[in-house]
Amino acid sequence: MPLRIAHIGAGEWSRYAHGPTLQRLAERSVVSLELICDLQLERARQFSDLFHYHRASDNIHQMLAEVRPDAIVCTVQPSATAELVRSMLPLQIPLFIEKPPGVSLVEATSLATASVATGTFVAFNRRSIP
Ligand SMILES: NC(=O)c1ccc[n+]([C@@H]2O[C@H](COP(=O)([O-])OP(=O)(O)OC[C@H]3O[C@@H](n4cnc5c(N)ncnc54)[C@H](O)[C@@H]3O)[C@@H](O)[C@H]2O)c1
Protein backbone atom coordinates (compact mmCIF):
# COMPACT_ATOMS: atom_id res chain seq x y z
CA MET A 1 0.00 0.00 0.00
CA PRO A 2 1.38 3.47 -0.84
CA LEU A 3 2.16 5.75 2.07
CA ARG A 4 -0.59 8.40 2.10
CA ILE A 5 1.07 11.80 2.25
CA ALA A 6 -0.19 15.24 3.27
CA HIS A 7 2.22 18.00 2.30
CA ILE A 8 2.19 21.49 3.85
CA GLY A 9 3.97 24.41 2.21
CA ALA A 10 3.87 24.84 -1.56
CA GLY A 11 6.81 27.24 -1.71
CA GLU A 12 9.82 27.67 -3.95
CA TRP A 13 11.98 24.95 -2.43
CA SER A 14 9.17 22.43 -2.52
CA ARG A 15 8.58 23.25 -6.17
CA TYR A 16 12.24 22.60 -6.86
CA ALA A 17 12.92 19.59 -4.62
CA HIS A 18 10.06 17.97 -2.71
CA GLY A 19 7.31 18.14 -5.33
CA PRO A 20 9.30 16.41 -8.11
CA THR A 21 10.68 13.80 -5.67
CA LEU A 22 7.27 12.98 -4.23
CA GLN A 23 5.78 12.84 -7.72
CA ARG A 24 8.38 10.27 -8.79
CA LEU A 25 7.63 8.20 -5.70
CA ALA A 26 3.90 8.45 -6.45
CA GLU A 27 4.49 7.23 -10.02
CA ARG A 28 6.08 4.12 -8.49
CA SER A 29 3.18 3.73 -6.00
CA VAL A 30 5.54 4.22 -3.05
CA VAL A 31 3.43 7.17 -1.89
CA SER A 32 0.00 8.57 -2.64
CA LEU A 33 -0.18 12.39 -2.75
CA GLU A 34 -3.42 12.95 -0.89
CA LEU A 35 -3.17 16.62 0.00
CA ILE A 36 -1.18 19.81 -0.52
CA CYS A 37 -1.91 22.72 1.85
CA ASP A 38 -0.75 26.29 1.74
CA LEU A 39 -2.11 29.44 3.37
CA GLN A 40 -2.07 30.83 -0.19
CA LEU A 41 -4.76 28.68 -1.75
CA GLU A 42 -3.82 29.55 -5.32
CA ARG A 43 -0.27 28.43 -4.62
CA ALA A 44 -1.57 25.10 -3.30
CA ARG A 45 -3.79 24.67 -6.37
CA GLN A 46 -0.97 25.34 -8.81
CA PHE A 47 1.29 22.94 -6.90
CA SER A 48 -1.44 20.30 -6.98
CA ASP A 49 -1.85 20.69 -10.75
CA LEU A 50 1.90 20.54 -11.29
CA PHE A 51 2.63 17.43 -9.20
CA HIS A 52 -0.79 15.72 -9.24
CA TYR A 53 -1.96 15.81 -5.63
CA HIS A 54 -5.51 14.62 -5.02
CA ARG A 55 -6.59 17.73 -3.10
CA ALA A 56 -5.44 21.29 -2.47
CA SER A 57 -6.48 23.38 0.52
CA ASP A 58 -5.64 26.31 2.80
CA ASN A 59 -7.30 24.68 5.82
CA ILE A 60 -4.67 22.37 7.24
CA HIS A 61 -6.22 21.10 10.44
CA GLN A 62 -9.66 20.40 8.98
CA MET A 63 -8.14 18.59 6.01
CA LEU A 64 -5.75 16.54 8.16
CA ALA A 65 -8.74 15.38 10.21
CA GLU A 66 -10.54 14.36 7.00
CA VAL A 67 -7.62 12.80 5.15
CA ARG A 68 -5.84 11.15 8.13
CA PRO A 69 -2.56 10.70 6.21
CA ASP A 70 0.12 8.15 7.13
CA ALA A 71 2.78 10.88 7.09
CA ILE A 72 3.06 14.66 6.83
CA VAL A 73 5.75 16.50 4.86
CA CYS A 74 6.15 20.02 6.25
CA THR A 75 8.07 22.52 4.11
CA VAL A 76 6.89 25.92 5.32
CA GLN A 77 9.26 28.81 5.89
CA PRO A 78 11.56 28.64 8.96
CA SER A 79 9.62 31.23 10.99
CA ALA A 80 6.45 29.11 10.72
CA THR A 81 7.89 25.60 11.13
CA ALA A 82 8.12 25.11 14.92
CA GLU A 83 4.66 26.44 15.79
CA LEU A 84 2.96 24.57 12.97
CA VAL A 85 4.74 21.28 13.67
CA ARG A 86 3.98 21.60 17.40
CA SER A 87 0.28 22.08 16.61
CA MET A 88 0.26 18.80 14.66
CA LEU A 89 2.14 16.64 17.19
CA PRO A 90 -1.04 15.58 19.07
CA LEU A 91 -2.26 13.86 15.90
CA GLN A 92 0.65 11.42 16.33
CA ILE A 93 1.22 11.28 12.58
CA PRO A 94 4.93 10.98 11.67
CA LEU A 95 6.39 14.14 10.15
CA PHE A 96 9.22 14.90 7.79
CA ILE A 97 10.26 18.54 8.14
CA GLU A 98 12.64 20.90 6.42
CA LYS A 99 15.56 22.63 8.07
CA PRO A 100 15.72 24.54 10.37
CA PRO A 101 13.39 23.11 13.06
CA GLY A 102 13.16 26.57 14.64
CA VAL A 103 14.53 30.07 14.30
CA SER A 104 16.46 29.77 17.58
CA LEU A 105 18.08 27.01 19.62
CA VAL A 106 15.34 27.45 22.24
CA GLU A 107 12.58 26.99 19.66
CA ALA A 108 14.27 23.94 18.11
CA THR A 109 15.01 22.30 21.47
CA SER A 110 11.50 22.93 22.69
CA LEU A 111 10.06 21.33 19.55
CA ALA A 112 12.31 18.28 20.02
CA THR A 113 11.15 17.95 23.64
CA ALA A 114 7.49 18.23 22.59
CA SER A 115 7.96 15.57 19.93
CA VAL A 116 9.40 13.13 22.47
CA ALA A 117 6.63 13.97 24.96
CA THR A 118 3.87 13.22 22.45
CA GLY A 119 5.70 10.21 21.00
CA THR A 120 5.35 11.68 17.50
CA PHE A 121 8.24 10.90 15.17
CA VAL A 122 9.72 14.00 13.51
CA ALA A 123 12.32 13.32 10.82
CA PHE A 124 14.53 16.23 9.97
CA ASN A 125 16.13 16.96 6.62
CA ARG A 126 19.91 17.41 6.87
CA ARG A 127 20.13 17.02 10.63
CA SER A 128 23.92 16.90 10.52
CA ILE A 129 24.26 20.42 9.11
CA PRO A 130 24.94 22.96 11.92
N1 LIG B 1 17.36 21.46 2.40
C1 LIG B 1 17.76 22.54 1.70
O1 LIG B 1 18.84 22.57 1.11
C2 LIG B 1 16.83 23.73 1.62
C3 LIG B 1 16.99 24.69 0.62
C4 LIG B 1 16.09 25.74 0.57
C5 LIG B 1 15.08 25.82 1.52
N2 LIG B 1 14.97 24.90 2.50
C6 LIG B 1 13.92 24.97 3.51
O2 LIG B 1 12.68 24.64 2.91
C7 LIG B 1 11.62 25.30 3.59
C8 LIG B 1 10.72 26.00 2.59
O3 LIG B 1 11.46 27.02 1.90
P1 LIG B 1 10.78 27.78 0.68
O4 LIG B 1 11.85 28.57 0.05
O5 LIG B 1 10.00 26.82 -0.16
O6 LIG B 1 9.78 28.79 1.44
P2 LIG B 1 8.64 29.68 0.79
O7 LIG B 1 8.55 30.90 1.66
O8 LIG B 1 8.82 29.84 -0.68
O9 LIG B 1 7.32 28.82 0.97
C9 LIG B 1 6.78 28.51 2.22
C10 LIG B 1 5.28 28.30 2.01
O10 LIG B 1 4.74 27.83 3.22
C11 LIG B 1 3.44 28.41 3.35
N3 LIG B 1 3.04 28.41 4.75
C12 LIG B 1 3.58 29.08 5.79
N4 LIG B 1 2.94 28.82 6.94
C13 LIG B 1 1.98 27.95 6.61
C14 LIG B 1 0.98 27.30 7.36
N5 LIG B 1 0.83 27.49 8.68
N6 LIG B 1 0.17 26.45 6.71
C15 LIG B 1 0.28 26.24 5.38
N7 LIG B 1 1.20 26.84 4.61
C16 LIG B 1 2.04 27.68 5.22
C17 LIG B 1 3.60 29.82 2.80
O11 LIG B 1 2.33 30.36 2.43
C18 LIG B 1 4.52 29.58 1.61
O12 LIG B 1 3.82 29.37 0.41
C19 LIG B 1 12.30 26.25 4.61
O13 LIG B 1 12.25 25.64 5.88
C20 LIG B 1 13.72 26.35 4.12
O14 LIG B 1 14.66 26.56 5.16
C21 LIG B 1 15.84 23.85 2.55
The ligand as a Tripos MOL2 file, in Angstrom:
@<TRIPOS>MOLECULE
LIG
   44    48     1     0     0
SMALL
NO_CHARGES

@<TRIPOS>ATOM
      1 N1         17.3560   21.4650    2.3960 N.am      1 LIG1
      2 C1         17.7560   22.5370    1.6990 C.2       1 LIG1
      3 O1         18.8370   22.5740    1.1120 O.2       1 LIG1
      4 C2         16.8340   23.7300    1.6220 C.ar      1 LIG1
      5 C3         16.9950   24.6880    0.6210 C.ar      1 LIG1
      6 C4         16.0900   25.7350    0.5720 C.ar      1 LIG1
      7 C5         15.0760   25.8220    1.5210 C.ar      1 LIG1
      8 N2         14.9750   24.8990    2.5020 N.ar      1 LIG1
      9 C6         13.9190   24.9670    3.5150 C.3       1 LIG1
     10 O2         12.6820   24.6430    2.9050 O.3       1 LIG1
     11 C7         11.6220   25.3030    3.5920 C.3       1 LIG1
     12 C8         10.7210   26.0020    2.5890 C.3       1 LIG1
     13 O3         11.4550   27.0230    1.9040 O.3       1 LIG1
     14 P1         10.7830   27.7760    0.6770 P.3       1 LIG1
     15 O4         11.8510   28.5680    0.0490 O.co2     1 LIG1
     16 O5          9.9960   26.8170   -0.1610 O.co2     1 LIG1
     17 O6          9.7790   28.7860    1.4400 O.3       1 LIG1
     18 P2          8.6430   29.6790    0.7930 P.3       1 LIG1
     19 O7          8.5510   30.9010    1.6630 O.co2     1 LIG1
     20 O8          8.8250   29.8430   -0.6780 O.co2     1 LIG1
     21 O9          7.3220   28.8190    0.9720 O.3       1 LIG1
     22 C9          6.7790   28.5110    2.2200 C.3       1 LIG1
     23 C10         5.2810   28.2960    2.0100 C.3       1 LIG1
     24 O10         4.7370   27.8350    3.2240 O.3       1 LIG1
     25 C11         3.4350   28.4090    3.3540 C.3       1 LIG1
     26 N3          3.0400   28.4090    4.7510 N.ar      1 LIG1
     27 C12         3.5770   29.0850    5.7930 C.ar      1 LIG1
     28 N4          2.9440   28.8240    6.9360 N.ar      1 LIG1
     29 C13         1.9810   27.9460    6.6120 C.ar      1 LIG1
     30 C14         0.9820   27.3000    7.3590 C.ar      1 LIG1
     31 N5          0.8260   27.4890    8.6800 N.pl3     1 LIG1
     32 N6          0.1690   26.4550    6.7130 N.ar      1 LIG1
     33 C15         0.2790   26.2440    5.3830 C.ar      1 LIG1
     34 N7          1.1980   26.8430    4.6150 N.ar      1 LIG1
     35 C16         2.0360   27.6810    5.2230 C.ar      1 LIG1
     36 C17         3.5980   29.8190    2.8020 C.3       1 LIG1
     37 O11         2.3330   30.3570    2.4280 O.3       1 LIG1
     38 C18         4.5170   29.5830    1.6140 C.3       1 LIG1
     39 O12         3.8230   29.3740    0.4080 O.3       1 LIG1
     40 C19        12.2980   26.2460    4.6110 C.3       1 LIG1
     41 O13        12.2470   25.6410    5.8800 O.3       1 LIG1
     42 C20        13.7240   26.3500    4.1210 C.3       1 LIG1
     43 O14        14.6630   26.5630    5.1640 O.3       1 LIG1
     44 C21        15.8360   23.8490    2.5510 C.ar      1 LIG1
@<TRIPOS>BOND
     1     1     2 1
     2     2     3 2
     3     2     4 1
     4     4     5 ar
     5     4    44 ar
     6     5     6 ar
     7     6     7 ar
     8     7     8 ar
     9     8     9 1
    10     8    44 ar
    11     9    10 1
    12     9    42 1
    13    10    11 1
    14    11    12 1
    15    11    40 1
    16    12    13 1
    17    13    14 1
    18    14    15 2
    19    14    16 1
    20    14    17 1
    21    17    18 1
    22    18    19 2
    23    18    20 1
    24    18    21 1
    25    21    22 1
    26    22    23 1
    27    23    24 1
    28    23    38 1
    29    24    25 1
    30    25    26 1
    31    25    36 1
    32    26    27 ar
    33    26    35 ar
    34    27    28 ar
    35    28    29 ar
    36    29    30 ar
    37    29    35 ar
    38    30    31 1
    39    30    32 ar
    40    32    33 ar
    41    33    34 ar
    42    34    35 ar
    43    36    37 1
    44    36    38 1
    45    38    39 1
    46    40    41 1
    47    40    42 1
    48    42    43 1
@<TRIPOS>SUBSTRUCTURE
     1 LIG1         1 GROUP 0 **** ****
